[in-house]
């Protein structure tokens, strides 16, 4: 698939998920005496989410990949991260809300795809923590897996770069996971890491390495069919004659 097709599919899927229900995922909060717990999904989200998750992990770019030594700007990386974060988290949240919905069904004997209440139950902590941990594990896999395969995340593909070793060697699973974990930490201290990257010659952040894993620009060139190239050569020869 080319970038335009991927972009249209991803934007359409995210809009469907976002507007299919006013509650997607699980949320628990408490401020003083005020308590709030909610969970929700929708039939549309439950249908779209598995297909979107499959697309995120199995898509294949169209054309022959070419890399360049051009600097990957910070705005490009920021846009890619925003795309990846929402495109990966929305479908996962829609699915991970199911256990909390089933638990609520058990307590109330009423099945609904979304609910919100202002009082607590003994199962709320587990119902909130489990989706959070599973969601984090999914994000860790989503950002790490493409690195081990020399591929791009959807956001990186749309924005035209990837994370790879300078010599294009294969990256181990351990190294990819450690880099992803470190990148999460770097984002948490963005007030420091982003200004440092802005003044860096190559715009590298703290989790980048000039001789190791670092961003590089990627483009895809359409491959010419050899059977189509022969008539083109004949036409050029005729014109020259």
C-alpha atoms as an extended CHARMM CRD file, in Angstrom:
* protein
*
       241  EXT
         1         1  UNK       CA              0.0000000000        0.0000000000        0.0000000000  PROA      1               0.0000000000
         2         2  UNK       CA              1.1720000000        3.5400000000       -0.7070000000  PROA      2               0.0000000000
         3         3  UNK       CA              1.1740000000        6.3410000000        1.8500000000  PROA      3               0.0000000000
         4         4  UNK       CA             -2.0350000000        7.9360000000        0.5880000000  PROA      4               0.0000000000
         5         5  UNK       CA             -3.9970000000        4.6810000000        0.9430000000  PROA      5               0.0000000000
         6         6  UNK       CA             -2.5660000000        3.9850000000        4.4040000000  PROA      6               0.0000000000
         7         7  UNK       CA             -3.3340000000        7.5330000000        5.5350000000  PROA      7               0.0000000000
         8         8  UNK       CA             -6.9490000000        7.3870000000        4.3410000000  PROA      8               0.0000000000
         9         9  UNK       CA             -7.5420000000        4.0030000000        5.9830000000  PROA      9               0.0000000000
        10        10  UNK       CA             -5.9830000000        5.0570000000        9.2890000000  PROA      10              0.0000000000
        11        11  UNK       CA             -7.7990000000        8.4160000000        9.4680000000  PROA      11              0.0000000000
        12        12  UNK       CA            -11.1300000000        6.7970000000        8.5930000000  PROA      12              0.0000000000
        13        13  UNK       CA            -10.6510000000        4.0270000000       11.1610000000  PROA      13              0.0000000000
        14        14  UNK       CA             -9.6740000000        6.4670000000       13.9230000000  PROA      14              0.0000000000
        15        15  UNK       CA            -12.6780000000        8.6790000000       13.2040000000  PROA      15              0.0000000000
        16        16  UNK       CA            -14.9850000000        5.6570000000       13.3140000000  PROA      16              0.0000000000
        17        17  UNK       CA            -13.5410000000        4.5850000000       16.6500000000  PROA      17              0.0000000000
        18        18  UNK       CA            -13.5680000000        8.0710000000       18.1540000000  PROA      18              0.0000000000
        19        19  UNK       CA            -17.1730000000        8.8700000000       17.1760000000  PROA      19              0.0000000000
        20        20  UNK       CA            -18.6390000000        5.3910000000       17.6810000000  PROA      20              0.0000000000
        21        21  UNK       CA            -18.8770000000        5.9700000000       21.4480000000  PROA      21              0.0000000000
        22        22  UNK       CA            -18.2330000000        8.8070000000       23.8790000000  PROA      22              0.0000000000
        23        23  UNK       CA            -16.3880000000        6.3040000000       26.1160000000  PROA      23              0.0000000000
        24        24  UNK       CA            -13.5850000000        4.1560000000       24.6760000000  PROA      24              0.0000000000
        25        25  UNK       CA            -11.4630000000        2.1990000000       27.1540000000  PROA      25              0.0000000000
        26        26  UNK       CA            -11.3850000000        2.1590000000       30.9530000000  PROA      26              0.0000000000
        27        27  UNK       CA            -10.9540000000        5.1430000000       33.2670000000  PROA      27              0.0000000000
        28        28  UNK       CA            -10.7610000000        5.4200000000       37.0530000000  PROA      28              0.0000000000
        29        29  UNK       CA            -10.1140000000        8.6110000000       39.0100000000  PROA      29              0.0000000000
        30        30  UNK       CA            -10.5520000000        9.9820000000       42.5000000000  PROA      30              0.0000000000
        31        31  UNK       CA            -10.1980000000       13.5830000000       43.6830000000  PROA      31              0.0000000000
        32        32  UNK       CA            -10.8960000000       13.9190000000       47.3750000000  PROA      32              0.0000000000
        33        33  UNK       CA            -14.3720000000       12.5230000000       47.9800000000  PROA      33              0.0000000000
        34        34  UNK       CA            -15.2160000000       12.4970000000       44.2760000000  PROA      34              0.0000000000
        35        35  UNK       CA            -14.8590000000        9.1050000000       42.5860000000  PROA      35              0.0000000000
        36        36  UNK       CA            -15.4040000000        8.2070000000       38.9460000000  PROA      36              0.0000000000
        37        37  UNK       CA            -15.1870000000        4.9100000000       37.0720000000  PROA      37              0.0000000000
        38        38  UNK       CA            -16.1600000000        4.3510000000       33.4610000000  PROA      38              0.0000000000
        39        39  UNK       CA            -15.6210000000        1.8160000000       30.7010000000  PROA      39              0.0000000000
        40        40  UNK       CA            -16.9160000000        1.6170000000       27.1870000000  PROA      40              0.0000000000
        41        41  UNK       CA            -16.6660000000        0.3920000000       23.6310000000  PROA      41              0.0000000000
        42        42  UNK       CA            -19.0500000000       -0.0300000000       20.6780000000  PROA      42              0.0000000000
        43        43  UNK       CA            -20.0510000000       -2.6140000000       18.1140000000  PROA      43              0.0000000000
        44        44  UNK       CA            -18.3330000000       -0.5670000000       15.4030000000  PROA      44              0.0000000000
        45        45  UNK       CA            -15.1520000000       -0.3700000000       17.4790000000  PROA      45              0.0000000000
        46        46  UNK       CA            -15.1820000000       -4.1140000000       18.1400000000  PROA      46              0.0000000000
        47        47  UNK       CA            -15.4780000000       -4.7860000000       14.3930000000  PROA      47              0.0000000000
        48        48  UNK       CA            -12.9530000000       -2.1940000000       13.2040000000  PROA      48              0.0000000000
        49        49  UNK       CA            -10.2950000000       -2.6700000000       15.9160000000  PROA      49              0.0000000000
        50        50  UNK       CA             -9.0830000000       -6.2100000000       14.9890000000  PROA      50              0.0000000000
        51        51  UNK       CA             -8.7030000000       -5.2100000000       11.3350000000  PROA      51              0.0000000000
        52        52  UNK       CA             -6.8560000000       -2.0430000000       12.2710000000  PROA      52              0.0000000000
        53        53  UNK       CA             -4.4820000000       -3.9200000000       14.5980000000  PROA      53              0.0000000000
        54        54  UNK       CA             -3.8170000000       -6.4560000000       11.8160000000  PROA      54              0.0000000000
        55        55  UNK       CA             -3.0480000000       -3.5910000000        9.4150000000  PROA      55              0.0000000000
        56        56  UNK       CA             -0.6240000000       -2.0040000000       11.8900000000  PROA      56              0.0000000000
        57        57  UNK       CA              1.4950000000       -5.1600000000       12.0780000000  PROA      57              0.0000000000
        58        58  UNK       CA              1.1270000000       -6.6790000000        8.6000000000  PROA      58              0.0000000000
        59        59  UNK       CA              1.0420000000       -3.7860000000        6.1010000000  PROA      59              0.0000000000
        60        60  UNK       CA              3.5920000000       -3.8030000000        3.2690000000  PROA      60              0.0000000000
        61        61  UNK       CA              4.8610000000       -0.5510000000        1.6790000000  PROA      61              0.0000000000
        62        62  UNK       CA              4.5840000000       -0.2820000000       -2.0850000000  PROA      62              0.0000000000
        63        63  UNK       CA              7.8010000000        0.1360000000       -4.0560000000  PROA      63              0.0000000000
        64        64  UNK       CA             11.5200000000       -0.3430000000       -3.5340000000  PROA      64              0.0000000000
        65        65  UNK       CA             12.8530000000        1.1810000000       -0.3230000000  PROA      65              0.0000000000
        66        66  UNK       CA             15.6360000000        3.7360000000       -0.5430000000  PROA      66              0.0000000000
        67        67  UNK       CA             17.3250000000        5.4760000000        2.3930000000  PROA      67              0.0000000000
        68        68  UNK       CA             19.1760000000        8.7750000000        2.5300000000  PROA      68              0.0000000000
        69        69  UNK       CA             21.4160000000       10.6260000000        4.9300000000  PROA      69              0.0000000000
        70        70  UNK       CA             19.0410000000       13.5910000000        5.2010000000  PROA      70              0.0000000000
        71        71  UNK       CA             18.2600000000       14.8450000000        8.7030000000  PROA      71              0.0000000000
        72        72  UNK       CA             14.9430000000       13.7000000000       10.1560000000  PROA      72              0.0000000000
        73        73  UNK       CA             13.3980000000       16.8330000000       11.6430000000  PROA      73              0.0000000000
        74        74  UNK       CA             11.8370000000       16.9350000000       15.1060000000  PROA      74              0.0000000000
        75        75  UNK       CA              8.4240000000       18.0150000000       13.7780000000  PROA      75              0.0000000000
        76        76  UNK       CA              8.3740000000       14.9650000000       11.4930000000  PROA      76              0.0000000000
        77        77  UNK       CA              9.1250000000       12.6660000000       14.4280000000  PROA      77              0.0000000000
        78        78  UNK       CA              6.5600000000       14.3870000000       16.6390000000  PROA      78              0.0000000000
        79        79  UNK       CA              3.8230000000       13.9810000000       14.0190000000  PROA      79              0.0000000000
        80        80  UNK       CA              4.7380000000       10.3070000000       13.5590000000  PROA      80              0.0000000000
        81        81  UNK       CA              4.5250000000        9.6960000000       17.3070000000  PROA      81              0.0000000000
        82        82  UNK       CA              1.0900000000       11.3410000000       17.5840000000  PROA      82              0.0000000000
        83        83  UNK       CA             -0.1860000000        9.2460000000       14.6600000000  PROA      83              0.0000000000
        84        84  UNK       CA              1.2670000000        6.0390000000       16.1100000000  PROA      84              0.0000000000
        85        85  UNK       CA              0.0540000000        6.7100000000       19.6430000000  PROA      85              0.0000000000
        86        86  UNK       CA             -3.5780000000        7.1840000000       18.6800000000  PROA      86              0.0000000000
        87        87  UNK       CA             -3.6920000000        4.6590000000       15.8500000000  PROA      87              0.0000000000
        88        88  UNK       CA             -2.2990000000        1.9600000000       18.1730000000  PROA      88              0.0000000000
        89        89  UNK       CA             -4.0250000000        2.9070000000       21.4420000000  PROA      89              0.0000000000
        90        90  UNK       CA             -7.6030000000        3.4920000000       20.2160000000  PROA      90              0.0000000000
        91        91  UNK       CA             -8.2860000000       -0.0420000000       18.8960000000  PROA      91              0.0000000000
        92        92  UNK       CA             -6.4980000000       -1.6130000000       21.8630000000  PROA      92              0.0000000000
        93        93  UNK       CA             -8.5720000000        0.4500000000       24.3170000000  PROA      93              0.0000000000
        94        94  UNK       CA            -11.8030000000       -0.5760000000       22.5980000000  PROA      94              0.0000000000
        95        95  UNK       CA            -10.9520000000       -4.2550000000       23.0670000000  PROA      95              0.0000000000
        96        96  UNK       CA             -9.4150000000       -3.9860000000       26.5510000000  PROA      96              0.0000000000
        97        97  UNK       CA            -12.6180000000       -2.4240000000       27.8930000000  PROA      97              0.0000000000
        98        98  UNK       CA            -14.4740000000       -5.7370000000       27.4680000000  PROA      98              0.0000000000
        99        99  UNK       CA            -13.3580000000       -7.3330000000       30.8170000000  PROA      99              0.0000000000
       100       100  UNK       CA            -14.5690000000       -4.3020000000       32.8160000000  PROA      100             0.0000000000
       101       101  UNK       CA            -17.8920000000       -4.3800000000       30.9320000000  PROA      101             0.0000000000
       102       102  UNK       CA            -18.3150000000       -8.0890000000       31.6940000000  PROA      102             0.0000000000
       103       103  UNK       CA            -17.5420000000       -7.5160000000       35.3910000000  PROA      103             0.0000000000
       104       104  UNK       CA            -20.1500000000       -4.7460000000       35.5290000000  PROA      104             0.0000000000
       105       105  UNK       CA            -22.6330000000       -7.0640000000       33.8270000000  PROA      105             0.0000000000
       106       106  UNK       CA            -21.9550000000       -9.6490000000       36.5410000000  PROA      106             0.0000000000
       107       107  UNK       CA            -22.7340000000       -7.0930000000       39.2830000000  PROA      107             0.0000000000
       108       108  UNK       CA            -25.8120000000       -5.4840000000       37.7200000000  PROA      108             0.0000000000
       109       109  UNK       CA            -27.2700000000       -8.2840000000       35.5310000000  PROA      109             0.0000000000
       110       110  UNK       CA            -27.5950000000       -5.6240000000       32.8300000000  PROA      110             0.0000000000
       111       111  UNK       CA            -25.3500000000       -5.8010000000       29.7750000000  PROA      111             0.0000000000
       112       112  UNK       CA            -24.3060000000       -2.4680000000       28.2540000000  PROA      112             0.0000000000
       113       113  UNK       CA            -21.3520000000       -1.5300000000       26.0690000000  PROA      113             0.0000000000
       114       114  UNK       CA            -20.5890000000        1.5690000000       28.1130000000  PROA      114             0.0000000000
       115       115  UNK       CA            -21.2360000000        2.7430000000       31.6450000000  PROA      115             0.0000000000
       116       116  UNK       CA            -20.1690000000        5.3870000000       34.1110000000  PROA      116             0.0000000000
       117       117  UNK       CA            -20.6890000000        5.5350000000       37.8940000000  PROA      117             0.0000000000
       118       118  UNK       CA            -19.6620000000        7.6470000000       40.8490000000  PROA      118             0.0000000000
       119       119  UNK       CA            -19.1740000000        4.8750000000       43.4030000000  PROA      119             0.0000000000
       120       120  UNK       CA            -16.5110000000        2.1850000000       43.7360000000  PROA      120             0.0000000000
       121       121  UNK       CA            -16.5220000000       -1.5900000000       43.6310000000  PROA      121             0.0000000000
       122       122  UNK       CA            -13.9070000000       -3.9820000000       45.0120000000  PROA      122             0.0000000000
       123       123  UNK       CA            -13.0070000000       -5.0710000000       41.4620000000  PROA      123             0.0000000000
       124       124  UNK       CA            -12.3580000000       -1.5550000000       40.1220000000  PROA      124             0.0000000000
       125       125  UNK       CA             -8.6080000000       -1.4700000000       40.7950000000  PROA      125             0.0000000000
       126       126  UNK       CA             -7.9680000000       -4.7130000000       38.9340000000  PROA      126             0.0000000000
       127       127  UNK       CA            -10.3790000000       -3.7270000000       36.1480000000  PROA      127             0.0000000000
       128       128  UNK       CA             -8.4370000000       -0.4700000000       35.6380000000  PROA      128             0.0000000000
       129       129  UNK       CA             -4.8490000000       -1.6710000000       36.1510000000  PROA      129             0.0000000000
       130       130  UNK       CA             -5.0450000000       -4.7650000000       33.9150000000  PROA      130             0.0000000000
       131       131  UNK       CA             -6.0300000000       -2.8250000000       30.7230000000  PROA      131             0.0000000000
       132       132  UNK       CA             -3.3920000000       -0.1940000000       31.5100000000  PROA      132             0.0000000000
       133       133  UNK       CA             -0.6080000000       -2.7760000000       31.7580000000  PROA      133             0.0000000000
       134       134  UNK       CA             -1.8100000000       -4.6630000000       28.6850000000  PROA      134             0.0000000000
       135       135  UNK       CA             -2.0980000000       -1.4040000000       26.7530000000  PROA      135             0.0000000000
       136       136  UNK       CA              1.4630000000       -0.4510000000       27.6870000000  PROA      136             0.0000000000
       137       137  UNK       CA              2.6990000000       -3.9170000000       26.6450000000  PROA      137             0.0000000000
       138       138  UNK       CA              0.9380000000       -3.5040000000       23.2900000000  PROA      138             0.0000000000
       139       139  UNK       CA              2.5460000000       -0.0890000000       22.7160000000  PROA      139             0.0000000000
       140       140  UNK       CA              5.9370000000       -1.5360000000       23.6370000000  PROA      140             0.0000000000
       141       141  UNK       CA              5.4580000000       -4.2920000000       21.0550000000  PROA      141             0.0000000000
       142       142  UNK       CA              4.0780000000       -1.8910000000       18.4390000000  PROA      142             0.0000000000
       143       143  UNK       CA              7.1020000000        0.4280000000       18.6080000000  PROA      143             0.0000000000
       144       144  UNK       CA              9.7280000000       -2.3300000000       19.0420000000  PROA      144             0.0000000000
       145       145  UNK       CA              8.6630000000       -4.9610000000       16.5000000000  PROA      145             0.0000000000
       146       146  UNK       CA              9.2530000000       -2.8550000000       13.3450000000  PROA      146             0.0000000000
       147       147  UNK       CA             12.8100000000       -2.0780000000       14.5020000000  PROA      147             0.0000000000
       148       148  UNK       CA             13.6750000000       -5.7910000000       14.6720000000  PROA      148             0.0000000000
       149       149  UNK       CA             12.3760000000       -6.2780000000       11.1110000000  PROA      149             0.0000000000
       150       150  UNK       CA             13.9180000000       -3.1450000000        9.6060000000  PROA      150             0.0000000000
       151       151  UNK       CA             10.3980000000       -1.7740000000        9.0090000000  PROA      151             0.0000000000
       152       152  UNK       CA              8.5000000000        1.3480000000        9.9840000000  PROA      152             0.0000000000
       153       153  UNK       CA              5.5330000000        2.0040000000       12.1900000000  PROA      153             0.0000000000
       154       154  UNK       CA              2.4890000000        3.3990000000       10.4170000000  PROA      154             0.0000000000
       155       155  UNK       CA              3.3090000000        6.9040000000       11.6320000000  PROA      155             0.0000000000
       156       156  UNK       CA              6.9240000000        6.6240000000       10.4970000000  PROA      156             0.0000000000
       157       157  UNK       CA              5.8130000000        5.3110000000        7.1020000000  PROA      157             0.0000000000
       158       158  UNK       CA              3.4280000000        8.2290000000        6.5910000000  PROA      158             0.0000000000
       159       159  UNK       CA              6.0770000000       10.7390000000        7.7010000000  PROA      159             0.0000000000
       160       160  UNK       CA              8.8430000000        9.1360000000        5.6210000000  PROA      160             0.0000000000
       161       161  UNK       CA             11.4860000000        7.7880000000        8.0190000000  PROA      161             0.0000000000
       162       162  UNK       CA             12.4130000000        4.7480000000       10.1020000000  PROA      162             0.0000000000
       163       163  UNK       CA             14.5830000000        3.7480000000       13.0750000000  PROA      163             0.0000000000
       164       164  UNK       CA             17.5290000000        1.5360000000       12.1080000000  PROA      164             0.0000000000
       165       165  UNK       CA             21.2090000000        0.8070000000       12.6580000000  PROA      165             0.0000000000
       166       166  UNK       CA             23.6730000000        2.8230000000       10.6150000000  PROA      166             0.0000000000
       167       167  UNK       CA             25.0620000000       -0.3210000000        8.9540000000  PROA      167             0.0000000000
       168       168  UNK       CA             21.5540000000       -1.8090000000        8.4880000000  PROA      168             0.0000000000
       169       169  UNK       CA             22.3890000000       -4.8410000000       10.6400000000  PROA      169             0.0000000000
       170       170  UNK       CA             19.5440000000       -6.8000000000       12.2000000000  PROA      170             0.0000000000
       171       171  UNK       CA             18.4440000000       -5.4410000000       15.5730000000  PROA      171             0.0000000000
       172       172  UNK       CA             17.8680000000       -7.8870000000       18.4280000000  PROA      172             0.0000000000
       173       173  UNK       CA             14.5360000000       -7.9770000000       20.2560000000  PROA      173             0.0000000000
       174       174  UNK       CA             16.2710000000       -7.0160000000       23.5240000000  PROA      174             0.0000000000
       175       175  UNK       CA             17.9460000000       -3.9700000000       21.9720000000  PROA      175             0.0000000000
       176       176  UNK       CA             14.7120000000       -2.8140000000       20.3280000000  PROA      176             0.0000000000
       177       177  UNK       CA             12.7280000000       -3.1280000000       23.5650000000  PROA      177             0.0000000000
       178       178  UNK       CA             15.3750000000       -1.3230000000       25.6310000000  PROA      178             0.0000000000
       179       179  UNK       CA             15.4600000000        1.5200000000       23.1130000000  PROA      179             0.0000000000
       180       180  UNK       CA             11.6720000000        1.8170000000       23.1460000000  PROA      180             0.0000000000
       181       181  UNK       CA             11.5850000000        1.8740000000       26.9550000000  PROA      181             0.0000000000
       182       182  UNK       CA             14.2770000000        4.5420000000       27.0020000000  PROA      182             0.0000000000
       183       183  UNK       CA             12.3730000000        6.5580000000       24.4020000000  PROA      183             0.0000000000
       184       184  UNK       CA              9.3010000000        6.5680000000       26.6810000000  PROA      184             0.0000000000
       185       185  UNK       CA             11.4840000000        7.9370000000       29.4730000000  PROA      185             0.0000000000
       186       186  UNK       CA             12.9630000000       10.5830000000       27.1460000000  PROA      186             0.0000000000
       187       187  UNK       CA              9.4550000000       11.7400000000       26.2220000000  PROA      187             0.0000000000
       188       188  UNK       CA              8.5890000000       12.0720000000       29.9100000000  PROA      188             0.0000000000
       189       189  UNK       CA             11.4400000000       14.5610000000       30.2950000000  PROA      189             0.0000000000
       190       190  UNK       CA             10.6140000000       16.3430000000       27.0470000000  PROA      190             0.0000000000
       191       191  UNK       CA             11.1920000000       19.7130000000       28.6960000000  PROA      191             0.0000000000
       192       192  UNK       CA             14.9020000000       18.7570000000       28.6540000000  PROA      192             0.0000000000
       193       193  UNK       CA             15.3120000000       16.2450000000       25.8010000000  PROA      193             0.0000000000
       194       194  UNK       CA             13.5060000000       18.2740000000       23.1110000000  PROA      194             0.0000000000
       195       195  UNK       CA             15.5890000000       21.4810000000       23.5310000000  PROA      195             0.0000000000
       196       196  UNK       CA             18.7650000000       19.3690000000       23.5210000000  PROA      196             0.0000000000
       197       197  UNK       CA             17.6610000000       17.6820000000       20.2880000000  PROA      197             0.0000000000
       198       198  UNK       CA             16.7470000000       21.0380000000       18.7370000000  PROA      198             0.0000000000
       199       199  UNK       CA             20.3460000000       22.2370000000       19.0830000000  PROA      199             0.0000000000
       200       200  UNK       CA             21.8740000000       18.8810000000       18.0710000000  PROA      200             0.0000000000
       201       201  UNK       CA             23.5310000000       18.9150000000       14.6470000000  PROA      201             0.0000000000
       202       202  UNK       CA             21.6490000000       15.8070000000       13.4730000000  PROA      202             0.0000000000
       203       203  UNK       CA             18.5230000000       16.5680000000       15.5620000000  PROA      203             0.0000000000
       204       204  UNK       CA             19.1420000000       13.3890000000       17.5540000000  PROA      204             0.0000000000
       205       205  UNK       CA             17.3740000000       12.8660000000       20.8600000000  PROA      205             0.0000000000
       206       206  UNK       CA             18.8300000000       11.2160000000       23.9630000000  PROA      206             0.0000000000
       207       207  UNK       CA             17.7590000000        7.7290000000       22.8380000000  PROA      207             0.0000000000
       208       208  UNK       CA             19.3950000000        8.1190000000       19.3870000000  PROA      208             0.0000000000
       209       209  UNK       CA             22.9570000000        7.1660000000       18.5440000000  PROA      209             0.0000000000
       210       210  UNK       CA             24.8940000000        8.2620000000       15.4610000000  PROA      210             0.0000000000
       211       211  UNK       CA             26.5930000000        4.8540000000       15.2340000000  PROA      211             0.0000000000
       212       212  UNK       CA             23.6420000000        2.8110000000       16.5190000000  PROA      212             0.0000000000
       213       213  UNK       CA             19.8720000000        3.0880000000       16.3780000000  PROA      213             0.0000000000
       214       214  UNK       CA             18.9090000000        6.4250000000       14.9040000000  PROA      214             0.0000000000
       215       215  UNK       CA             16.2850000000        7.8770000000       12.5280000000  PROA      215             0.0000000000
       216       216  UNK       CA             16.9090000000        7.8960000000        8.7810000000  PROA      216             0.0000000000
       217       217  UNK       CA             14.8570000000        9.1990000000        5.8760000000  PROA      217             0.0000000000
       218       218  UNK       CA             13.1380000000        6.5660000000        3.7410000000  PROA      218             0.0000000000
       219       219  UNK       CA             11.4100000000        6.7760000000        0.3760000000  PROA      219             0.0000000000
       220       220  UNK       CA              9.8390000000        4.1710000000       -1.9170000000  PROA      220             0.0000000000
       221       221  UNK       CA             10.4060000000        4.0970000000       -5.6560000000  PROA      221             0.0000000000
       222       222  UNK       CA              8.0340000000        2.2260000000       -7.9180000000  PROA      222             0.0000000000
       223       223  UNK       CA              9.7450000000       -0.7160000000       -9.5560000000  PROA      223             0.0000000000
       224       224  UNK       CA              9.6410000000       -0.8760000000      -13.3680000000  PROA      224             0.0000000000
       225       225  UNK       CA              8.3820000000       -4.0870000000      -14.9060000000  PROA      225             0.0000000000
       226       226  UNK       CA             11.1060000000       -5.4700000000      -17.2350000000  PROA      226             0.0000000000
       227       227  UNK       CA              8.4540000000       -6.3420000000      -19.8580000000  PROA      227             0.0000000000
       228       228  UNK       CA              7.3760000000       -2.6910000000      -19.8960000000  PROA      228             0.0000000000
       229       229  UNK       CA             10.9370000000       -1.4090000000      -20.1650000000  PROA      229             0.0000000000
       230       230  UNK       CA             11.6020000000       -3.1380000000      -23.5210000000  PROA      230             0.0000000000
       231       231  UNK       CA              9.0090000000       -1.1260000000      -25.5460000000  PROA      231             0.0000000000
       232       232  UNK       CA             10.2780000000        2.0600000000      -23.8950000000  PROA      232             0.0000000000
       233       233  UNK       CA             13.8270000000        1.3090000000      -25.0320000000  PROA      233             0.0000000000
       234       234  UNK       CA             12.5880000000        0.5590000000      -28.5780000000  PROA      234             0.0000000000
       235       235  UNK       CA             10.7600000000        3.8890000000      -28.6980000000  PROA      235             0.0000000000
       236       236  UNK       CA             13.8720000000        5.7590000000      -27.5770000000  PROA      236             0.0000000000
       237       237  UNK       CA             15.9890000000        3.9810000000      -30.2170000000  PROA      237             0.0000000000
       238       238  UNK       CA             13.4590000000        4.9030000000      -32.9450000000  PROA      238             0.0000000000
       239       239  UNK       CA             13.4980000000        8.5450000000      -31.8920000000  PROA      239             0.0000000000
       240       240  UNK       CA             17.3080000000        8.5830000000      -31.9520000000  PROA      240             0.0000000000
       241       241  UNK       CA             17.3470000000        7.0440000000      -35.4370000000  PROA      241             0.0000000000
